[in-house]
Amino acid sequence: MKVDVKCFATFSEGKACDQHGGQLVELDAGATVRQLVEALKLEAEKASIIFVNSKEVTMDHVLSDGDKVALSPKV
């Protein structure tokens, strides 16, 4: 499955993802937000603001194909 990811604040400083156009990331079906964060090589313990399809979720949220994900550390 593919999800569209945007990163904000310090998460957007690396090459993992940014806040502009977003990035399509391919994951196994049933992957969680935590698995997405790990795939992007971001520090999972810093991901404190997580939205999927404009709804706030936790790291254990199961993603679906086509989801739009926004990630940010606490600012």
Order of alpha helices (4+ residues) and beta strands (2+ residues): beta-beta-alpha-beta-beta-beta
